[in-house]
Amino acid sequence: MKQYDITLDTFVISDTHFGHKAVMKKEPIRKIALKRSSFKVFDELSVYNWNCAVGTEDNVLHLGDLYFDEGYKYLARLNGKKILVVGNNDVGKLKRVKSLEEWSICQKLKLQIPEAKRIRNKLKNKFGKDLKNPYLNAIVLDLGGERVMFSHFPVMNRKKDDRFYLARDVLDEAYRLCDCSLNIHGHTHTKKTYNRFCVNVSCEEIEFTPIQLKEIIKP
């Protein structure tokens, strides 16, 4: 079974939304960043920032909401060997990503910990077919003295009547059963979770530039 190679040197980012025009209105900080740059197109700024930080042999973990519409054209220009943990806006758009050599896709709840089998059985007994929900995507592993869940959605935090509640219920329970100490996530952009165990790496929060996990996890 495939194991994802994630180390403290791995870069992480989320919610690039390449090609998504509406996000420029929803997240005004993007317009501010563009105005301060020498670029006329925000996606060109994003590619530039990415490639200034990431080398061709570096590993990058993208925590979802990668691209919209014609934003696909930017993906092949991004440095590094990339893993995409599928976000809610990626569902239905993965065929193009799969065609790119330097991208791999995590489209499941992947437990890379010794107790994986026991925990998965508990989740199966409680949630059954919901474990196959296309929005239930995350990687859990031990890194730098922390047990980390990498996910698009933050755990233990959602708005009332969240339409992804079935996947998020499983995600919250998996975080608890795995005894995770840290959740590195995206989805919320500039909105705060106020959970001390949640670290938001939506690109707005990290200056639209991938950062290494050793900047977050300091053993």
N, C-alpha and C positions, 0 to 999 in steps of 0.2 A: 504494500500500500504506500502511496506517495507520501513522503515526508517533506515539509517545506523547510528549507535551510534559512533560518532567521537568526541573526546574531546581533550583538550590540552595534556592529558596524553597518547593519542594514538601515537604509533610509526608509522613511515613512511619510505619507501624505494622504489626504483624502479630499474628495469633493472638488476636483478640478473643473468639472462641468465644461469641458472643451466644447465649443460650438453652441453653448446655451445662452441665448440673448437675454432671456428673462431674468437670469440670475444677476445680471448687472444692475437691474432695478431693485431686486430683493436684497442685494448686498452692496450698498453704496461704497463700501471700502474698496471695492474693485475699481470703481471709477476714479477714486482718489489715487490709488496706486498707479493706474494707467496715466493719469494726468502728470504725475511726478516723474514718469519715465520718458524715454525717447521713442516709445512705440505708439502706434495708432490703433493697433488691434490688441485687445487684452490677451488673447490666446498666444500671440507671439511673445508677449512679455512672460507668460507662464512657461513656455518652452525655453526661453532664454534663461530664466531663473533656475529651472530644473537642470539644464545642461551645464550651468556654471557650478552647480553643487555636486552633481552625479557624474561619475565617469562611466565609460562603456562597460567596464567589468564589475561595477558596483551592483548590489542587490537593492531593489526598491519594493516596498510593500505599499500598495495603494488600497485604501480602505473604502472604496466604492464611490459611485456616481462619477464615473470616468468621463463620459462624453455624451453629447446629444447631436443628432443629425449629422451635419458635415464636419463636426468636430473630430470625426474619425481620422481625418487626414493628418492630424497632428501627432497621432500615437506613434507612428513609425519613426518620428524624429526625436523621440525621448530617449536619452541615454539610459543604459543599465539593463539588467535582467529583472523583469517586473513580475510581481505576483498581484493579481487583482482579487481582493475579497469582495464578492459581488454585493453591490448596494441596491437599494430599491429601484433606482433609475437605470440600473444596468440590465435588469431582467428583460429579456427579449432582444437585447442588443449584442449578445456575446459571440455570434457567428463571426463577425468581422474581427473581434479581438483574438479569437482562437486561430485566425489565419496568420497572425503576426508571430514570427519566430521567437522573439524575445519576451513574449507574454505567456504566463500560465495563469490559470483561473481556479480559485477556491470557491466552489459552488456547493458548499455543504458545511455542517458543523464538524470541524476537524479537531479532534482531541489528541494532541501529541504529548501525552502524559502517561505515566505507568498505570494509572487507574482507569484508563479510557474505556475498556470493555465493561467494567462494572458500572460506571457512570452512564454509559450509553444504554445499558439494559434498564437502568432506573428511569431514564428519560423515555425510553420506548414504552415501558409499562404505564407511565403516567400520561404521555402525550400521543402515543400511537402514530398514526399517519401524519401528524403535524410535523414530525421530524423530517419529512420530505418537502416541507414548505419551501418554495423557491427563494423566499426572503430570509431564510434561516441560514446565514453564512458567517462563519467565524473560525479563528484558529486559536487554540489554547495550548500554551507551552510554558516551560520554566526557563527564565532568562534573567541573569544578573541578580539572583536572589529573590525574584518576584515570580509569581505565577500569573501570567498575563493572558487576558482574552483580547485578541485583536478582532474588532467587529466594526461594521458600518454604523449600526445603531448603538447608542450608549445604553448600558444596562441600568435598571432601577430608575429610569427617568423617561417619561413620555407625556405627551399632552392627552387630555381627556378624549376618549373615543378614537384613539389612534387606530388607523385602518390596518396597520401591520401587527395588531396585538397578538395574533396567533403565533407568529414567529418570535415576537419579543417576549412572550410568556416563557417559551422554551429557552430563549437566550438568557433570561434572568435566572431561571432555575439551573441552567447549566453553569452559570457563573458561581452560583451558591454551592452546587454539588462538587464542583471542581476545587472549591476553596480558593478561588482566585483572589489576588491582592491588588490587581491593577487592571483597568479596562482602558485600552487605547482605542479610540473610536473617531468617527466622523459624524456626518449627517446633520449636525446642529449648526454648522457654519459659525456665526458669531454669537449664537445663543449659548448661555452657560447652563451646565447641569447642576453645579454647586455640590456635586459629590466629590469628596476628596480622593476617591479611588478612580475617578474618571479623568482621562487626559484627552482633550479634544485636539486632533491634528487636522481638522478641516483647514484647507489652505489659507483661509482668511486669518487663522490664528497663528500661522507660522510664516507669515510674510510671503505667501505664495511660492514657497521654496521647500523641497523635501529636507527633512532633518534626520540625523542619525539617531537610532534608539539610545545610544549612550548619552545623548543630551537629555533624555527623559528618565532612563533607568541608570542610576549611578550606584553600583554595588559598594 
